[in-house]
Amino acid sequence: MSAPLPPKPQEPLLTGRRIIALWFPHWAAETSRADYDVTQPFALIDMHKNAQRLVALNGAACKAGLYPAMTLPDARALLPDMQTAMADPQDAATRLQKCAYWLQRYTPWIGEDTPLETSDGLTYYGLLLDISGCAHLFGGERALLEDMAARLATYRDGRSITLRAAIAGSIGAAWGLARFAPSDLTIVPEGQDAEAVLPLPPAALRLSPPHIDLCQRLGLDTVTELARFPRADLTRRFGPTPVLRLEQALGQAGESLNPYLPPPQFQAHKNLPQGVTQIEALAALIGELCAALAAQLQQAGQGAQRLDLAFTRSDNAVMALSLPLAHPSADAAHMLRLFEERLTRLSSGLDAGFGIEQLRLAAARTAEIVTPQEHISLSGRLRKAAPMAALGGLYDRLVSRLGANVVVRPVPHASYIPERAVRFASVLEAQQSGDDVSSIIDPATRPLFMLCAPEPIEVIAEIPEGAPYRFRWRRVLHEVTAAYGPERIAPEWWDGLVGDGQGASVGHNRRTRDYYRVEDTQGHRFWLYRDGLYERESDKPRWFMHGVFP
């Protein structure tokens, strides 16, 4: 016997709001960095409940009968040739955030699809978009959804991202239709959310596993059967949360959209009454934005480390420029100079269309500016800007003209191998990329001048495994009066050692080195080494000159 119908259903709230719910059923697997054949079953595995289980699948794996939370042995028994890789939830979340940034081409308001509690303990990925007043810019809601699906279908390397999407007047209706509607792309006319949601199963209301299980035990297979009960009876049986979710899905209760991408703390924007197409006019407008942004940064004691400039054309197309800075800066003139150089290079390829109507400048990444104490000369005048700030400005100008991969600087690297103790990094990341090597290497044992490549020398030693007694380098004979060492440096076994079949590595840079600091009769000091341990790695070890001390 069914429950009595309520006296009169509450009318939905007609707010004119339009919400897109995006659901990516195979997000983690389809965007994984692992190299796999997209036409064959592929799964990501992780430890869950003391067993290796499948936590993400691609479409081919689901069609083959695999399912999330399935143990790896059971999956192997079903598909012995299944492709697998270890799961990285943090990496998948980072890629979802990048996708949210990309979706700003459709609307500036991207909402977070809060993960629900699931019985299998897995993570499902989705996003919410508020497109109220935006759909007409893309030819309507259907054209907007189809454009989004077409772009995601060509992800990279022949891969495509499976997408299910729905447009409705409420978050609850769009969420449920994106996951349970028969079509992959669903659009509900305004004011008809209730009619679209009622045929769906109760799980479409974003209920928890215990509530879904209770609905199954009570024989409630659709939202219609659940909505027939009076709200008081539902609250008594299920609690207040399922009733709230039901009213939100039917459009009878409001719900806010939590922003997934918080706006930048430091930003400046300008709306133009008429479109601008000339580079000179754009440069002047950018100068005003740089001055406004620099004032905000200076007031907060911060400096920009990356600037993002976005142009919005009259047809709603967005063009963006990103400028990383080598040193935190709040100098408006320096920012404008960098943008002018970039615009000069893009002047031939900048497509302003019928005009640019909006400009937005934001400091995407900032750092605290530590102002050094100014030096006063004998005349009482202050000296120029701090050397680090001036050097950072030079780095920025060089990078803007030559590219970040061309302008590099040496930074310390934690390695005992002398050739690998320094590596080159871009000046934009060299500030934070240097390793702490002071704890593993004593700088006093390293020469200030090191040869580009070790040069072979002729050595005479009193004993084969001892320090050199006399050596010849570049046709000059040197008599050794003092020697310090050896400093033994073993090869890095993890870096592709080549063995000779007896446990010993062969070839230059593949043997143990014994370094000596020696001094000759003329007072010259050298840094040389024996390549290979005597009678253990080689019967005739070779000697090399590697550096000269001042």
C-alpha positions as CSV (number, residue, x, y, z in Angstrom):
1,M,0.0,0.0,0.0
2,S,1.5,3.3,-1.1
3,A,1.7,6.4,1.1
4,P,-1.0,9.1,0.7
5,L,-0.1,12.0,-1.6
6,P,0.7,15.4,-0.1
7,P,-2.0,18.0,-0.3
8,K,-0.2,20.2,-2.9
9,P,3.5,20.1,-4.0
10,Q,5.5,23.2,-3.3
11,E,6.1,25.3,-6.4
12,P,9.7,25.4,-7.6
13,L,11.7,28.6,-7.3
14,L,12.1,30.2,-10.7
15,T,15.4,32.2,-10.4
16,G,16.6,32.1,-14.0
17,R,19.7,30.3,-12.8
18,R,21.4,27.7,-15.1
19,I,23.9,25.2,-13.7
20,I,26.1,22.7,-15.6
21,A,27.1,19.6,-13.7
22,L,30.1,17.8,-15.2
23,W,31.0,14.2,-14.3
24,F,34.1,12.4,-15.4
25,P,33.5,8.7,-14.8
26,H,37.1,7.7,-15.8
27,W,39.0,10.9,-15.0
28,A,42.0,9.4,-13.0
29,A,42.6,6.7,-15.6
30,E,42.1,8.7,-18.7
31,T,44.4,11.6,-17.6
32,S,47.0,9.3,-16.0
33,R,50.7,9.9,-17.0
34,A,51.1,6.2,-17.6
35,D,51.8,5.1,-21.1
36,Y,49.1,2.6,-22.1
37,D,47.1,1.5,-25.1
38,V,43.8,3.4,-24.9
39,T,41.9,0.7,-26.8
40,Q,42.8,-2.0,-24.2
41,P,41.6,-2.3,-20.5
42,F,43.6,-0.2,-18.2
43,A,43.3,0.3,-14.4
44,L,45.0,2.2,-11.6
45,I,45.6,0.3,-8.4
46,D,46.2,1.3,-4.8
47,M,46.1,-0.3,-1.3
48,H,42.6,-0.3,0.2
49,K,41.3,-2.5,3.0
50,N,44.7,-4.4,3.2
51,A,44.6,-5.4,-0.4
52,Q,45.5,-4.1,-3.8
53,R,42.4,-2.9,-5.5
54,L,41.3,-1.2,-8.7
55,V,40.6,2.5,-7.9
56,A,40.2,3.9,-11.4
57,L,39.3,2.3,-14.8
58,N,39.1,3.4,-18.4
59,G,36.1,2.7,-20.6
60,A,37.5,-0.5,-22.1
61,A,38.1,-2.0,-18.6
62,C,34.5,-1.3,-17.6
63,K,33.2,-3.0,-20.7
64,A,35.3,-6.0,-20.0
65,G,33.5,-6.6,-16.7
66,L,35.9,-4.9,-14.2
67,Y,34.6,-2.5,-11.6
68,P,36.1,-0.2,-8.9
69,A,37.2,-1.7,-5.6
70,M,37.8,-5.0,-7.3
71,T,40.9,-6.8,-5.9
72,L,43.8,-7.0,-8.3
73,P,44.0,-10.9,-8.2
74,D,40.3,-11.1,-9.2
75,A,40.9,-8.7,-12.0
76,R,44.0,-10.6,-13.2
77,A,42.0,-13.8,-13.2
78,L,39.4,-12.2,-15.5
79,L,41.9,-10.3,-17.7
80,P,45.5,-11.6,-17.4
81,D,46.8,-9.0,-19.9
82,M,45.2,-6.0,-18.2
83,Q,47.4,-2.9,-18.2
84,T,47.9,-1.4,-14.7
85,A,49.7,1.5,-13.0
86,M,49.9,2.8,-9.5
87,A,47.4,5.5,-8.6
88,D,48.3,9.1,-7.7
89,P,45.2,10.9,-6.3
90,Q,47.1,14.1,-5.8
91,D,48.2,14.2,-9.4
92,A,44.6,13.6,-10.6
93,A,43.3,16.4,-8.3
94,T,45.9,18.7,-9.7
95,R,44.8,18.0,-13.3
96,L,41.2,18.6,-12.3
97,Q,42.2,22.0,-11.0
98,K,43.9,22.8,-14.4
99,C,40.7,21.7,-16.1
100,A,38.7,24.1,-13.9
101,Y,41.1,26.9,-15.0
102,W,40.5,25.9,-18.6
103,L,36.7,25.9,-18.2
104,Q,36.9,29.6,-17.4
105,R,36.6,30.2,-21.1
106,Y,32.8,29.4,-20.7
107,T,32.1,31.1,-17.4
108,P,34.1,32.7,-14.6
109,W,32.1,30.9,-11.9
110,I,33.4,27.4,-11.4
111,G,32.0,25.4,-8.5
112,E,33.5,22.6,-6.5
113,D,31.7,19.3,-6.7
114,T,32.2,18.1,-3.1
115,P,33.1,14.4,-3.0
116,L,30.4,12.3,-1.4
117,E,30.9,9.4,1.0
118,T,31.0,6.2,-1.0
119,S,30.8,2.6,0.2
120,D,33.8,1.6,-1.8
121,G,36.0,4.5,-0.5
122,L,36.8,5.8,-4.0
123,T,37.0,9.3,-5.3
124,Y,34.8,10.5,-8.2
125,Y,35.6,13.7,-10.0
126,G,33.2,16.4,-11.2
127,L,32.8,20.1,-11.5
128,L,29.9,22.6,-11.4
129,L,29.5,25.7,-13.6
130,D,27.1,28.6,-13.2
131,I,26.4,29.7,-16.9
132,S,23.6,32.1,-16.1
133,G,23.7,34.7,-18.9
134,C,26.7,33.1,-20.7
135,A,25.1,30.5,-23.0
136,H,24.1,32.9,-25.7
137,L,27.7,33.9,-26.3
138,F,28.3,30.3,-27.6
139,G,25.2,29.9,-29.6
140,G,23.0,28.5,-26.9
141,E,23.2,25.8,-24.2
142,R,23.3,22.9,-26.6
143,A,26.1,24.4,-28.6
144,L,28.0,25.2,-25.4
145,L,27.8,21.6,-24.2
146,E,28.7,20.2,-27.6
147,D,31.7,22.5,-27.9
148,M,32.9,21.4,-24.4
149,A,32.5,17.7,-25.2
150,A,34.3,18.1,-28.5
151,R,37.3,19.8,-26.9
152,L,37.6,17.2,-24.2
153,A,37.3,14.4,-26.8
154,T,40.7,15.4,-28.1
155,Y,42.7,15.5,-24.9
156,R,46.2,14.4,-25.9
157,D,48.1,11.5,-27.5
158,G,44.9,10.1,-29.0
159,R,43.2,10.0,-25.6
160,S,39.7,11.4,-24.9
161,I,38.0,12.2,-21.6
162,T,34.6,10.6,-21.1
163,L,32.2,13.3,-20.1
164,R,28.6,13.3,-18.8
165,A,27.0,16.7,-18.4
166,A,23.6,18.1,-17.6
167,I,22.1,21.6,-17.5
168,A,19.3,22.4,-15.1
169,G,18.0,25.2,-12.9
170,S,19.5,23.8,-9.6
171,I,22.6,22.2,-8.5
172,G,20.8,19.1,-7.2
173,A,18.9,18.4,-10.5
174,A,22.0,19.0,-12.7
175,W,24.1,16.7,-10.4
176,G,21.6,13.8,-10.5
177,L,20.9,14.1,-14.3
178,A,24.7,14.1,-15.1
179,R,25.1,10.7,-13.4
180,F,21.7,9.0,-14.0
181,A,20.1,10.5,-17.1
182,P,19.9,8.2,-20.1
183,S,21.8,10.7,-22.3
184,D,25.4,11.8,-21.9
185,L,24.4,15.4,-22.5
186,T,21.1,16.5,-20.9
187,I,19.4,19.9,-21.0
188,V,16.3,20.6,-18.8
189,P,14.1,23.6,-19.8
190,E,13.7,26.2,-17.1
191,G,11.1,25.3,-14.5
192,Q,11.0,21.6,-15.4
193,D,13.6,20.3,-12.9
194,A,11.1,18.3,-10.9
195,E,9.7,16.5,-14.0
196,A,13.3,15.5,-15.0
197,V,14.4,14.3,-11.6
198,L,11.4,12.3,-10.4
199,P,12.1,9.3,-12.6
200,L,15.7,9.0,-11.4
201,P,16.8,6.6,-8.6
202,P,17.2,8.0,-5.0
203,A,21.0,7.9,-5.4
204,A,20.5,10.9,-7.7
205,L,19.7,13.1,-4.7
206,R,23.3,12.9,-3.4
207,L,22.3,10.6,-0.5
208,S,24.8,8.8,1.7
209,P,25.2,5.0,1.4
210,P,23.1,4.2,4.5
211,H,20.2,6.3,3.2
212,I,20.5,4.6,-0.2
213,D,20.5,1.2,1.4
214,L,17.4,2.2,3.5
215,C,15.5,3.2,0.3
216,Q,16.3,-0.1,-1.3
217,R,15.1,-2.0,1.8
218,L,11.9,0.0,1.7
219,G,11.3,-0.6,-2.0
220,L,11.7,3.0,-3.0
221,D,13.2,2.7,-6.5
222,T,12.6,6.3,-7.8
223,V,12.5,9.8,-6.5
224,T,8.8,9.9,-7.3
225,E,8.1,7.2,-4.7
226,L,10.2,9.1,-2.2
227,A,8.5,12.4,-2.8
228,R,5.0,11.0,-2.2
229,F,5.6,10.8,1.5
230,P,5.0,13.9,3.6
231,R,8.1,15.8,4.6
232,A,7.5,15.2,8.3
233,D,7.4,11.4,7.8
234,L,10.6,11.5,5.7
235,T,12.4,13.6,8.3
236,R,11.3,11.1,11.0
237,R,12.5,8.1,9.0
238,F,15.6,9.5,7.1
239,G,16.6,12.7,9.0
240,P,16.8,16.3,7.8
241,T,19.6,15.9,5.2
242,P,17.7,13.7,2.6
243,V,14.7,15.9,2.8
244,L,16.9,19.0,2.1
245,R,18.5,17.2,-0.8
246,L,15.1,16.3,-2.2
247,E,13.9,19.9,-2.1
248,Q,17.1,21.2,-3.7
249,A,16.8,18.7,-6.5
250,L,13.2,19.6,-7.2
251,G,14.0,23.3,-7.2
252,Q,12.1,24.0,-3.9
253,A,15.1,25.1,-1.9
254,G,18.1,27.2,-2.7
255,E,21.7,26.1,-2.7
256,S,24.9,28.1,-3.1
257,L,27.8,27.2,-5.4
258,N,31.1,26.9,-3.5
259,P,33.8,28.4,-5.8
260,Y,36.4,25.9,-6.8
261,L,38.9,28.6,-7.9
262,P,39.2,31.4,-5.4
263,P,39.8,34.8,-7.1
264,P,43.4,36.1,-6.9
265,Q,44.0,38.3,-3.9
266,F,45.8,41.0,-6.0
267,Q,44.1,41.9,-9.3
268,A,43.0,44.8,-11.4
269,H,40.6,44.9,-14.2
270,K,39.2,47.4,-16.7
271,N,36.0,47.3,-18.8
272,L,36.0,49.3,-22.0
273,P,32.9,50.9,-23.6
274,Q,34.4,50.3,-27.0
275,G,36.7,47.6,-28.3
276,V,40.4,48.4,-28.7
277,T,42.5,46.9,-31.4
278,Q,45.7,49.0,-31.5
279,I,48.8,47.8,-29.6
280,E,49.6,51.3,-28.5
281,A,46.2,51.7,-26.8
282,L,46.5,48.3,-25.2
283,A,49.9,49.2,-23.8
284,A,48.6,52.4,-22.2
285,L,45.7,50.5,-20.6
286,I,48.1,47.8,-19.3
287,G,50.2,50.5,-17.8
288,E,47.2,51.7,-15.8
289,L,46.5,48.1,-14.6
290,C,50.2,47.7,-13.6
291,A,50.1,50.8,-11.5
292,A,46.9,49.7,-9.7
293,L,48.3,46.2,-9.1
294,A,51.7,47.6,-7.9
295,A,49.9,49.8,-5.4
296,Q,48.0,46.8,-4.0
297,L,51.2,44.8,-3.7
298,Q,53.2,47.6,-2.1
299,Q,50.5,48.2,0.5
300,A,50.6,44.5,1.5
301,G,54.4,44.2,1.3
302,Q,54.2,41.6,-1.4
303,G,55.9,41.2,-4.8
304,A,54.6,39.4,-7.8
305,Q,56.3,36.3,-9.0
306,R,53.9,35.5,-11.8
307,L,51.6,37.9,-13.7
308,D,48.6,36.8,-15.7
309,L,47.0,39.2,-18.2
310,A,43.8,38.2,-19.9
311,F,42.1,40.0,-22.8
312,T,38.4,39.4,-23.5
313,R,37.3,40.2,-27.0
314,S,33.8,41.3,-28.1
315,D,33.0,37.7,-29.1
316,N,33.9,36.5,-25.6
317,A,37.1,34.8,-26.8
318,V,39.8,35.1,-24.1
319,M,43.5,35.5,-24.8
320,A,46.0,35.3,-22.0
321,L,49.7,36.2,-21.3
322,S,51.6,34.8,-18.4
323,L,54.9,36.4,-17.2
324,P,57.0,34.6,-14.5
325,L,59.4,36.8,-12.6
326,A,62.8,35.8,-11.3
327,H,62.5,38.1,-8.3
328,P,59.4,39.3,-6.5
329,S,58.6,42.7,-7.9
330,A,56.1,45.5,-7.1
331,D,57.5,47.9,-9.7
332,A,54.8,49.0,-12.1
333,A,57.3,50.4,-14.7
334,H,59.2,47.0,-14.7
335,M,55.9,45.1,-15.2
336,L,54.8,47.4,-18.1
337,R,58.2,47.1,-19.8
338,L,58.0,43.3,-19.8
339,F,54.4,43.3,-21.2
340,E,55.4,45.8,-23.9
341,E,58.3,43.5,-25.0
342,R,55.9,40.6,-25.2
343,L,53.2,42.6,-27.1
344,T,55.8,43.8,-29.5
345,R,56.7,40.2,-30.4
346,L,53.0,39.3,-30.6
347,S,51.9,42.3,-32.6
348,S,51.8,40.4,-35.9
349,G,50.0,37.5,-34.4
350,L,47.6,39.3,-31.9
351,D,44.1,38.8,-33.2
352,A,42.0,41.4,-31.5
353,G,38.9,40.6,-33.6
354,F,36.3,43.4,-33.4
355,G,38.1,44.8,-30.4
356,I,39.1,43.9,-26.8
357,E,36.5,45.0,-24.3
358,Q,38.0,43.8,-21.0
359,L,41.5,43.5,-19.5
360,R,42.3,41.7,-16.3
361,L,45.7,41.7,-14.6
362,A,46.4,39.4,-11.6
363,A,49.4,38.4,-9.5
364,A,48.9,34.7,-9.6
365,R,51.9,34.0,-7.3
366,T,53.4,36.4,-4.8
367,A,56.1,36.4,-2.2
368,E,57.1,38.8,0.6
369,I,59.5,41.5,-0.3
370,V,62.4,41.9,2.1
371,T,63.7,45.4,1.7
372,P,67.4,45.6,2.5
373,Q,68.9,48.4,4.4
374,E,70.0,51.3,2.1
375,H,73.6,52.3,2.1
376,I,74.5,56.0,2.5
377,S,77.6,57.3,0.8
378,L,79.9,59.9,2.3
379,S,78.0,62.6,0.5
380,G,74.8,61.6,2.2
381,R,73.2,60.3,-0.9
382,L,71.4,57.0,-1.1
383,R,72.8,54.4,-3.5
384,K,70.8,52.9,-6.3
385,A,68.4,49.9,-6.0
386,A,69.4,46.7,-4.2
387,P,71.6,44.5,-6.4
388,M,69.3,41.5,-6.1
389,A,66.3,43.5,-7.3
390,A,68.3,44.9,-10.2
391,L,69.6,41.5,-11.1
392,G,66.1,40.1,-11.0
393,G,65.0,42.8,-13.4
394,L,67.8,41.9,-15.8
395,Y,66.8,38.2,-15.6
396,D,63.2,39.1,-16.4
397,R,64.2,41.1,-19.5
398,L,66.5,38.4,-20.8
399,V,63.8,35.8,-20.3
400,S,61.2,37.9,-22.0
401,R,63.5,38.2,-25.1
402,L,65.3,34.9,-25.2
403,G,63.1,32.4,-23.3
404,A,63.2,30.8,-19.9
405,N,65.0,27.7,-21.1
406,V,67.9,29.8,-22.6
407,V,68.7,32.0,-19.6
408,V,70.1,29.6,-17.0
409,R,72.5,29.8,-14.0
410,P,74.4,27.1,-12.1
411,V,72.9,25.9,-8.8
412,P,74.3,23.4,-6.3
413,H,73.2,19.8,-6.6
414,A,73.5,17.2,-3.8
415,S,75.8,14.7,-5.4
416,Y,79.3,13.5,-4.4
417,I,80.3,13.1,-8.1
418,P,82.2,16.4,-8.8
419,E,80.8,16.7,-12.4
420,R,77.3,16.5,-11.0
421,A,77.6,18.7,-8.0
422,V,76.4,21.6,-10.0
423,R,73.5,21.7,-12.5
424,F,72.0,24.4,-14.7
425,A,68.5,25.7,-14.0
426,S,66.4,28.4,-15.4
427,V,66.9,31.7,-13.6
428,L,63.1,31.7,-12.9
429,E,63.4,28.7,-10.6
430,A,67.0,28.9,-9.5
431,Q,66.1,30.8,-6.4
432,Q,64.3,27.8,-4.9
433,S,65.9,24.9,-6.7
434,G,69.3,24.8,-5.1
435,D,70.0,21.8,-2.9
436,D,71.7,22.0,0.5
437,V,75.1,20.5,-0.1
438,S,76.9,22.1,2.9
439,S,76.3,19.0,5.0
440,I,77.9,16.5,2.5
441,I,80.8,18.3,0.9
442,D,83.5,20.5,2.5
443,P,84.1,23.4,0.1
444,A,87.8,23.6,1.2
445,T,88.4,20.2,-0.5
446,R,87.2,21.4,-3.9
447,P,89.3,23.5,-6.3
448,L,88.0,26.8,-7.5
449,F,89.0,25.9,-11.0
450,M,87.8,22.6,-12.3
451,L,88.5,21.3,-15.8
452,C,85.6,20.8,-18.1
453,A,86.6,17.1,-18.5
454,P,89.2,15.2,-16.5
455,E,92.5,15.0,-18.4
456,P,94.7,11.8,-18.3
457,I,98.1,12.1,-16.7
458,E,101.2,9.9,-16.2
459,V,101.8,9.1,-12.6
460,I,104.6,7.4,-10.7
461,A,103.7,6.2,-7.2
462,E,105.7,4.4,-4.5
463,I,103.0,1.8,-4.1
464,P,100.1,1.2,-6.7
465,E,97.4,2.1,-4.2
466,G,99.3,5.1,-2.7
467,A,99.6,8.8,-3.4
468,P,101.5,9.9,-6.5
469,Y,105.2,10.6,-6.2
470,R,105.7,12.3,-9.6
471,F,103.3,13.0,-12.5
472,R,103.4,14.5,-15.9
473,W,100.6,16.7,-17.1
474,R,100.5,18.6,-20.4
475,R,104.2,17.6,-21.1
476,V,105.3,19.2,-17.8
477,L,106.9,17.0,-15.1
478,H,105.9,17.8,-11.5
479,E,107.6,16.5,-8.3
480,V,105.1,16.0,-5.5
481,T,106.2,17.3,-2.1
482,A,103.0,16.9,-0.1
483,A,99.8,14.9,-0.7
484,Y,96.5,14.8,1.2
485,G,94.0,12.0,0.8
486,P,92.6,9.8,-0.5
487,E,89.0,11.0,-0.6
488,R,87.2,8.0,-1.9
489,I,84.1,8.6,-4.1
490,A,82.1,5.6,-5.3
491,P,80.0,5.6,-8.5
492,E,76.3,6.2,-8.2
493,W,75.0,2.6,-8.5
494,W,71.5,3.7,-9.4
495,D,72.6,5.5,-12.6
496,G,73.0,2.7,-15.1
497,L,76.1,0.9,-14.1
498,V,77.6,-1.5,-16.6
499,G,79.2,-4.6,-15.1
500,D,81.9,-6.9,-16.4
501,G,80.3,-10.1,-15.2
502,Q,82.3,-10.2,-12.0
503,G,80.7,-7.5,-10.0
504,A,83.0,-4.8,-11.1
505,S,81.9,-1.8,-13.2
506,V,84.0,-0.8,-16.2
507,G,84.5,2.4,-18.2
508,H,85.3,5.9,-17.2
509,N,83.0,7.3,-14.5
510,R,82.0,3.7,-13.6
511,R,84.8,3.0,-11.1
512,T,85.6,4.1,-7.6
513,R,87.8,7.2,-7.5
514,D,90.5,8.1,-5.0
515,Y,91.1,11.9,-5.0
516,Y,94.3,13.5,-3.8
517,R,95.3,17.1,-3.2
518,V,98.9,17.4,-4.0
519,E,101.5,20.2,-4.0
520,D,104.6,20.3,-6.2
521,T,108.0,21.8,-5.6
522,Q,106.9,25.1,-7.2
523,G,104.0,25.5,-4.7
524,H,101.4,24.7,-7.2
525,R,98.4,22.6,-5.9
526,F,96.5,20.1,-7.9
527,W,93.4,17.9,-7.6
528,L,93.8,14.6,-9.2
529,Y,92.4,11.1,-8.8
530,R,93.0,7.4,-9.5
531,D,90.2,5.8,-11.5
532,G,89.6,2.3,-10.1
533,L,90.7,0.4,-7.0
534,Y,93.9,-1.5,-7.5
535,E,93.5,-5.3,-7.9
536,R,89.7,-5.0,-7.2
537,E,88.4,-3.0,-10.2
538,S,91.5,-2.8,-12.4
539,D,95.1,-4.1,-12.5
540,K,96.3,-0.9,-14.2
541,P,94.3,2.1,-12.7
542,R,94.4,5.3,-14.7
543,W,95.1,8.7,-13.3
544,F,93.3,12.0,-14.2
545,M,93.8,15.7,-13.5
546,H,90.5,17.2,-12.4
547,G,91.2,20.7,-11.0
548,V,93.7,23.3,-9.8
549,F,93.8,25.1,-6.5
550,P,94.7,28.9,-6.5
